Amino acid sequence: MIIKLNDEKIDLSDPLKISIEIDFNRSQPNTYDVDKANAEAYKSGSFVGDIRKGGSCNFESYSIIPHCNGTHTECCGHITYDRIYVNQLFSLILFKAYLITVDPVKYESQINESYNPDLLRGDFIITSVMIPENFSADGLIIRTTPNDKSKLNRRYSDTGFPFFTNEAMKKIVSLGIKHLLVDMPSVDRMFDEGKLSNHHIYWDVNKNNEVNDKVSKKTISEMIYVDDFIEDGYYYCSIQIPDWKGDAAPSRIFLYKILNN
């Protein structure tokens, strides 16, 4: 199916999935060594919600920590005093996004960029010079190298991950990005004294954990996986989330190719 949006033709018949499926019965990506996402047959008295165990139907309860168990989309409510919910802010069906691939570098003192708290030797960082300026889109999708399939089930507490310098995040903000999608578990360092400085920069949240209403509808999607066969460039993007009141939700994300006229 081909549709026209903003004078561009979009092919909806060949979606490119860039989210990670949560398989409750196998290995999953994980951050901070939290409990894995779990599915369990509901039990009450003689009833068991599993046909394999004699139940009349499959009837499961699910346990998940969206920020740590896989691909998720979050809103400013992640770091604000007031409860702000991603399902009430995000309603776009399709938005234009630009995919780039970056090669994080190991921090050395001669790199003239910063982070709060201070950068440490051995940190792998994404700097401002890696963020292009000559594009126009509401979304920015960042694929980091190396890009092997271990990202589908990686335990990040064992491996760590790259993150943005504060200058890189300020540049992203200056470009007017409304939806930032990354293949890391966080835009901040894994252990950063709880400062989450890049989150605060992106959403313009002040020291009192109050958000600027003009940017409150911006989203960040983390722990995506963009396969190497998907080329850098422009796409239309669809982020699907459950209709629940939370600062973050598991998300299913697709890219759609823009057809040449």
Secondary structure, 3 states (H helix, E strand, C coil): CEEEECCEEEECCCCEECCCCCCCCCCCCECCCCCCCEEEECEECCEECCHHHCCCCCCEEEECCHHHHCCEEECHHHCCCCCCCHHHHCCCCCEEEEEEEECCEECCCCCCCCCCCCCCCCCEEECHHHCCCCCCCCEEEEEECCCCHHHHCCEHHHHCCCEECHHHHHHHHHCCCCEEEECCCCCCCCCCCCCCHHHHHHHCECCCCCECHHHCCCEEEECCCCCCCCCCEEEEEEEECCCCCCCEEECEEEEECEECC
